[in-house]
Amino acid sequence: MTRAPWWSHTAIVVGGAAAFMAAAAWSYAPWWEYAFLSDDSPVSWLSSALLVASAAIAFDRALVGGTDRRRWGLLAVALVAMALDEQFLFHERFKDTVAGASGYRTDSAIANLPTLVLGCGALILLVTAIRQVSERPARRLLQAAVAVGLCALFVDLAPSPVALGRLEEAYEVLAESLFLSGLLEYRRGYVQSSSVS
């Protein structure tokens, strides 16, 4: 049985995410940006769902065993934490609490500390995960996810044009769908190699 090319499932995941975002924007017309701006928007829900799906694959890899099982387990926990944060707005609550109690502005470095820590921690985990992946398509997809994720983090934290800021959730979803595609390709590779041996 021949294996489908890597881009087939990538097109389904990324295309499905893009179609979902387009439908969400259409449903909010003429104020389409509300599908992306609000942390309780449909696009934010999709972001959480993609993170949970990625966590499930990382957890599956941790259960398989091997020398890197702890790394994959830690990545699964981090992805679940990111999904919970996305859904329950923990970073926003922290930001509002710090800004209200200390007088810091909500766009200060102190108020954005959870986002910075989460972003840096995720980046470290992703880089270590990518180093474990030898399959070229999976590695390229994961690298692309990190690059887009860094752009999303920059748009979130740095002063950026309004047009870019309105689509911050879209960049996050693109990064998460690329990451899920990379994990799916990686999983396909190790499942196939374990079935051959």
ZIRA-V72602 format. One line per field, one symbol per residue. ss: DSSP state (H for helix, E for strand, - for the rest). A space follows every 10 residues. Layout:
ss: ???
//
This chain:
ss: -----HHHHH HHHHHHHHHH HHHHHHH--- ---HHHH--- -HHHHHHHHH HHHHHHHHHH HHHH----HH HHHHHHHHHH HHHHHHHH-H HHHHHHHHHH HH-------- --HHHHHHHH HHHHHHHHHH HH---HHHHH HHHHHHHHHH HHHHHHH--- -HHHHH-HHH HHHHHHHHHH HHHHHHHHHH HHHHHH-
//
